[in-house]
């Protein structure tokens, strides 16, 4: 795991396995592939967004599908992860 400290990061930033400390993400695409969890401490996010690719995209799409009303699984998903506050 790389440790990245006190930097302003812009553009495409690969998150997997990295630890970001006291960083600012500006106009960044925060790319998570689901290989290894990143870490964040005291970071600022300005006009940035998450991008899920590979394994992470599969997981996010599965959860999105489960949240559709017709599946009857919404309460199961929100009960499993109440912090998402759907």
N, C-alpha and C positions, 0 to 999 in steps of 0.2 A: 504494500500500500504506500503510495507516494503521499507525502505531506506537503500541502501547498499553503503558504502563509502570506498574509498581508499583500495580496495582489488584487488588481482590478482585472477581471476576466470578461472578455467579450467574444461574441461569435460562438461557434460550436465548441462545447466543452464536454469531454468524456468524463463521466462521473465514476464509473465502476472502479472500486478498489482504492479510490483516492480519498484523502481527508483534507477538507478545506477549513482553514482557521483564519478568522478575521479577514475574509475576502469579500469583495464586492463583485457581484455578477451584473454587468450592464449589457442590455440588449443581447443576452446570451441564450443559446439553445442548450439546455441542460440535458445531455443525452445519457439515458440509463438503459443498459442492455440486459440487466438482470443476471449478470455474472457474479458480481461481488458488491455487497452493500457499500455505498459511500458514507462518509461522515461529514457533518457540518457543525461548526461551532462559531457563534457570533458573526454570521455572514449576513450581508445585505443583498437583496434582490431587486433590481430596477429594470422594468420592462423586459423581463426574462420569462422563459417558459420551459416546461419539461417536454422532452421528446422521448417516447418509449420505443425502443427497437428490439428486435430479436426476441429472446425469452421474455423480457419485460413487456413487450407489445402483446404477446400471446396472453399473458396473465391479465393485463389491463382489459383486453378485448373480452376475455372470459367473464371478468367481473361486470363489465358493461352489459354483456348479454344477460347475465343473471339478474341485473337490476331492472330489466324491462318488466313492466307490470304483468304481461301475459305469462311470464314464467312461474309466477307465484313464489319466487325466491328472494324478493326484495328484503323481507324481514329477516331471512336467514343471513343474507350478506351483511346487512346493517347490524345484526346481532353479533356476527362474527367479528366485525370491525366497527364498533360504535363510534370510534374517533373520526371516521370519514364523514359523519353527519349528513347522510343523504336524506 
